């Protein structure tokens, strides 16, 4: 008997009231892999959109991988006549990932098309480091070390074996959404290693209206709880929502007011409605009364203790920090220090104190190595009024004098009483391993005080310094978007470069290639990826 012929898969059913209902979409195929394009078409159709084969009058949205690809398929004159939205495919990916349409503003390509000349630099020019943006004033920002695991996309994870940080990201401590009214400017906000840049250009302060602290404070507590439980997907959903809420110019009185905002899905709207109605959230109250959740969350706030170790300690019968202090033999040296200075590390650092410490760090570095570039990144660079820790990014313009600098620097900072305890110290610049990046994590004190603060140093070779700046300024939402965008274009992005991705078996994307694209400034990285340029204070997404 002849084998039965397999029936073709049925066409995906369309949801008339789906996320993309009412959209009529023209997809620019240039630069997109056929399989990926097919998936995008299916998802759009499934969720209510109509796919058009040409740029007809009924089209509401045009999606493209970049402005360059767009102009290769459609003329500028034709696009000028088009009245709809012209967006990056990244908007579609972010919408699919979050389960709702995200704001279109950050993904608009029309602004690029209105600029004089070609809207995007060619790959060959950028590889040679020549870019029209090189003489502009780029600013430091952050893109952490890459990882496919969402847990490592969001927050600084800790190796369960030795207490060492395995990623570059937000501080490992608890989330704090507090904002004081300090208006002290950052003394260094530009790409200081670029000689054509004024490194004393003041930074704008990030000062949102923050009229809904009753909501953001509860969400901040849930971030810490889910992070400690190892549920980074849920933790990140609250992390994304907080900047959206704190920027609102009005007091939320009903969840209907935020129905169409990005990063605020159905579940979060229900939380918001409960908070504005009752002043509390039953989910948080449940967590705070559950012994296991409360204990694991507490242990997870200790520097060096990740979710796995926190669970293990709970199963071993530990319930309080005093229990841990009485049985420190089960902890690593870094975890012991995290426990000893637990209350110190939790305290936020006022912006004006961070500014003074940055000046001290710059002065000390200059005494050891003239011309060294030392910049404080993280939330300080993004204009926040307080910081959880200090993220210090270092390089030298000549591309070689940074080698061996960190050892001398750490010793001098200890001699003057600024650095107090070591957590992590690895050097690779002299051996040329690990991209030549040197790392130090430790504890420091503000001059004249004993209160400990967390501080991280990363010393980069000049040719990858821009990637380090992006990676150590953040925020996490921006870093994740940049990595996703790079991946969609066939690259892997981390704090040491932008690498053409290799391909594994079956055409699957494999590890990063050996050589990074040469991009000397942050703006050049943004331009190459086709992502709209954001000043540091605009990166609190």
N, C-alpha and C positions, 0 to 999 in steps of 0.2 A: 504494500500500500504506500502510495506517495505520501511524504510528510505533509502535514497540514501547513498551509501558508500562514505565517504569523500576521495577525491583523495589525495595521499601523496604529500607533498611539493616537488616541483622539486628540483633536485640537483643544488646547486649554480653554476652559469656559471663561467668559468675560464677566466681571462684576460691574454692573451698570453704575453702582454707587461706590465703586472702589476708590482707592487713594488718588488715582490719576484720571478720574472721570471728568469729562468735559475738555480734556486736553487732546489736541490734534498735533502729532509730533512728526517732524522730519529729522531723520538720523543721518548725520554726516559719517560716511563709512571710512573715510581716509584715516589710516593709523589705528584702526580697530581690528582685532582678530575676528574672523568670521564667526567662530563659536561664541565669543563674548557678545557680539552683535546680536546673534540669534537669541541668546538668553535674555538680553535687554528687551528685545522686541516682544518676547513671550511675556515677560513680567509686566511690561507696560500694557499689553493687550489684556492680560488677565485682570489687571486692576483698573480697567475702564477707559484707557486711552485708545485713540485711533492712530494707526501708523500711516503716514502719507509717503508716497514714493517720489514726490517732487515738492518743491517749495511753492505750493499753491496758496490761494488767498485764504483758505480755511485753516492754514497751519497756525497754531498758537505758540508752539515752542520748537526751536531748533537746538539739537544737542550735538556737541562736537568734542573731540578729545583735546583739541587745542585751537587757538586762533589761527595758527599756521595751517593746520589740516582743514580748517573751515574755509580759508581763502583759496585753498587748492581746489576745492569743489564748487564753491559759490563765489561769484564776483562781489567786490566791495560795493559796487553800485546797486546790485540786486539786494544785498543785505541792508543797504541804507533805506531802500523802499519798504523793507519788511518791518511790520509794526509790532510783531510779537516778541517773545523772549528768546535770547540766544545764550545758552548755558553750557557749562562744562558737563561732561558725562558724570563727573564726580558728584554733581547734585543728585543725579538719579541713584547712584550707589549709596550715598548718605541717606537718602529718603527711604530706600529699600532696607537699609540696615537699621534705621531708627523706627520703621513701621509707620511713618507719616511724612508728608511733604515738609522738608526743611526749608528755611528761608532761601530765596533765590539770589539775594543780594551779593553774597560772597562768591557766587559762581558765574556771575554775568561776564560775557565776553564782549558785549557791545562797546563798553568803555575802551577796551583795547583796540577795537577796530577804528575808533575815532581819533586815535593818536596818529601823529605823522609818521610816515615810514612804515616798515613792516612791523606788525604788532608783536612778533615773537622772534627772538634771536635764533639763528640756526644752531644746530648742535655742534657743527664744526667750529664756529666762532666761540661758543661758550667753552668748548674743550680747550681752546687756546687761551682762555681767561680774558678774552676781549669782549667787552659788553658795554653798551651805551650807559649802563647803570653803574659802571665801576667808579665813575667820578662823582656819583651822587652820594647821599649820606645814609647808608644802610645802618640799621641798628641791630643790636644783639637780641636773639630770641632762641627758643629751645626745640629740639627734636631728639628724643631719647634714643638709646640703642634699640634697634628694631627687633620685633618678635611677632610671630604669628598668633601667639596666645594673647587673648584680650587682657588677661590678668597682667601681663607685662607691658601692655600698651598703656595702662592707666597709672600704676603706682609703683613706687620703688619696692621691688621684692627682695627678700632676704634669703640667702642660701641657708637651708635648714641644717646643713652639715657644719658650717663654720661661721655662720652669722654674718657673712659678707654680702654686700649689696650686689645683685646680679644685673641690675639695669640702671639706667640714668633716667630719673623722672622726678615726680613731685616728692617732697619730703616724706619720709616714712612715718612721721608722726601723725597725729590726728588732724582732721580737717578743721579749719577755723575760718569762718566767713566774716570775722570782725573787721571793721574799718574805723580808724580814727580820723580826725580832721587835719592831720599833719600835711603841710604843703611844701615840704622840703624837696628840692629838685635833686635828681641824680647827677653827679658830676661827670659821669661818663655814660653816654647812651649810644654812641655810634660805633661803627666797625673800626675800632681804634687802631688796628694793625694796618689799615689802609692809610697811607701817608697823605692822601688828598682829602682826608676827612677831618673836620674839626671835632676832636674827641671831647670837647667840653660843652657840646651842644646840650642844653637842658632837656630832660625828659618830662613829658606830660604825666600828671598824676592821674591814676585810675580812681575816680571818685563817683561811683554810680549813685543814683538816688537812694537805693536800698530802703524802700518804704515797706518792704514785706519781710522784715527780719523774723517775724513770727513763723513764717514758712521756711525761710532759708536756714534758720538755726536748727529746726527739726530735721530737715533734709541733710544738713551737715552731720548730725548725730547718726543718721542712717548710713551715710557714707562710711563712717568709721566702723560701724557694726558689721556691715556686709563685707567690708575690706578684711576685717579680722576673721570673719567666717570663710574667707576665700571665695566669696561670690562677687567677683569683679564686674560681672555683667550688670548686676543690679546696682552695685556701688557706682559704676560709671554713669548709669542713667540719672542718678541724683546729682552727680558731679556736673553733668552737662546742663541740667536744669537750673542750677543755682545762678550762674551768670545771667541767664535769660530773665530770671525773676528779679534779681537785684537791680537790673537796668531799667525796669519798668518805671515810668513817670507817674504811676497812680497806685493807690492802695487797692489790692485785690479784695473784692467783696463777694465775688461769685466765680466759680470755676469756668463759667461761660465766657468770662472776660479773657481767658487765656486759651480758649479752645483751638485757635488757629496758630498758636506760637510754636516755633520749632522746639524740639526736645521735651515737649510737654504732652505726653500721650494720655490715653484714657485712664490708666492706673494712677498716674501722678495727678491728673485733674481730680480724681476721686479723693486723693489724699489732701489736696488743696482745699476742696470743698469741706472736708471734715475739719480741717484746721481753722478755716475762717468761720465755720459755724459753731464749733465747740471750744476752740482755743487749744486743742490737743490732738494727738493722733494715736488711735488705739494700737496700731502696729508697733509704734515706738514703746508705748507703755507695756505691751506684751514682752518685747525684747528686754526691757529694763527690769522686769520681774522674773524672767526666766534665768535660773542660776547658771545654766551651761552657757547660754548666749552672753550673759553679763560677764562671766569669768573669762571666756575666750576673747571677748572684745577687749577686756582690760589687759590681758596678757599680750594681745596683738598690738597694743600701744607702746610696748617696751621696744626700744630700738634693738634690732637684731632678731626679734622673735616674729616669725611669719605664721600663717594660718596652721600649717602642719604641726609645728612645734607647740603652738598654743593649744591645739586639740590634744596633743600628746601629754602635755603638762596637766590638762584638766583630767584626762583619763587616769593619770598617776595620782590623783587625789588633791592636787593643789587648787586652792580657791582664792587666795589673796596674794598681794605682792609680798606681804610679810612671810607667807608660806614659802615663796620663792627665795627670799633673803635667808631663810633658815636652812635652805637646802641648795645653796649655790653651786654645789659640785656638779649638778646636772646641767649647768649653763656654760656657754663659751665665755671667753674673756670679754668679748665685745658685748654679749648679752648682760654680763655682770655690770658693765659700765652703764649700759642702757637702763638697767634696774636701779643702780645707785643714784643716777641723776635723772630719774624718771620725771619728777616734778619740774626740774629745771628745764629739761628739753621741751616739755609741753608748753612752756610760756612763750608767747609771741614776742618778737623783737620789734620795738618801734622803729619807724623808717629813719628817723634822724640818727638813731644809734647805728643802724646799718651803714648809713652814709659815712659816719665818723670811722667806723671799722674798715670800710673800703679804702678810705684815704690812708689809714695806717698801713694797710696791706700794700697799697701802691707805693708808699714812701719806702717801706722796708724792701720791697722788690727792686725798686730803682737803685737802692744802695748796693744790692748784690749784683744786679745785672742791668746796667743802663739801657733804657729803651724798651724794657720788658712791658708787655701789655697785660694789665690785670683788671678784670671787669667782674662786677657782681651781677649775676644774672637772676634767674628765678622770678619770684613775685615782686622783688625789689625793682627789677628792671621793667617789669610790667606796670609799675606805678602804684603798687599796693601800699596801703598805709602801715602795714606791719608784715613781718615775714616769719615763717616757721623755722627757717635756717638760712645759712649763707651758701650760695652756689657760686664759686669763684672759677672763672675761666681765664686761662693764661696762655700766652704765646709770645714769640719774639719775631719782629718783622724780617730778620735776616734768614729765618728758616732753619737755623742750626744752633744758635746760642741757647735755646730752650733746653737742650740736652743736659741733663745733670742738674738743672736749676732747682727742681723741687726738693731734693735732699738738702741743699744749702738753705733754701727758703724755710723749710720746716724747722730746721735746727735754729735758725735765727729767730723765728717766731716763738719757739720754745724758750730761747734765751731771754727774751724780753717779757715772758710770762703771758703771751697771748694764747698760744696753743698749749693745752694742758694734758689731754689724753688721746691716744691713738686708737682708731677703730679698724681702719684699712690703710695699707700703704703698699702700693705696687709701682714699680718703675720699669718702663719699656723703651724709653727714648734712646738710651745709649746702646741697647741691644738691637733696636729696630723691630722688636716684636710688638704684636697687638697694635698695629698702626702707629707705633711710636708714641702712644699716649701714656702719660704718668698720672697716677691717681692717689689722692690722700683723702680719707674721711676721718674726722676726729671731733674733739670737743674744744671749744675756745671760751674765753671770758672777755667781756667788755672791760676796758681798762679801769682798774680800781674796784672791781667787783669779783665775787667768787661764783656767781650764777653761770652755769654752763649752757652754751649754745652749740647746736650742731653746725659743722662747717665742712664743706666738700671742696676740694681743689681738683681741677682737671687741666693738665698742661698738654696743649695740642701743637703739633708742627704747623707752621704757618699755612701750608697748602690745604689743610683740612679744618682750619680754625673756624671758618664760616659755618660749617656743619655743627661744630661743637657749640657755637653761640646759639644757633637755632635750637639745638637739643637741650641746652641748659637754661633757656628762658621760658619756654612753654607758650601757652599752657598745654595740658595733656590733650584737650580736644583738638587744638590746632595741629599738634604733632601727629595725632592719629590721622587727621585729614590729609596731611602732607604725605604720610607713608602710604595711605590708600591710593592717593593720586599717583605717586611714584610707581606703585605696583601696577596700576592700570596702564602705565606707559612702558612696562617692561623693565623697571628698575627696582632696586632695593635701597631704601634710605635709612641711615642711622647717623649717630653723632660723629662718625669717621668718614662719611662720604656718601656719594650717590653712585651706585654700582649697577651696571647692566646685569640683569638677572640671568643666570644660566637656566637651562631647561633639563628637567629630569626625564625619566621614562614616561611614555604616554603623553608627552608634550606638556607635562605639569611643570609649573614654575619651581625651579630648584633654588640653590643657594646663590648668594651674590657673587658676581664676578670678581676677579682679582684687582682690577684697576678702577679707581673712581673717576667720574667725570670731573674735570678741573673747573671749579667755580670758586672765585676768590672772595666774593662778598655774599652776604645774606640775600640781597636783592637779586643777585644773579641766580641764586638757587630758586627763589620764588618765580622769577621770570622763566627759567628753564622748565619748571613744572607747570607753568601757566596758571599759577595761583596769584590772586590779587595781592599786591604789597600791603602789609599791615605794619603800622608803627608799633613799638612795644606795648604801649598802653591800650592798643586795639586788639591785643592777643588774648584778652581775658574772655574767651569765647564760651 
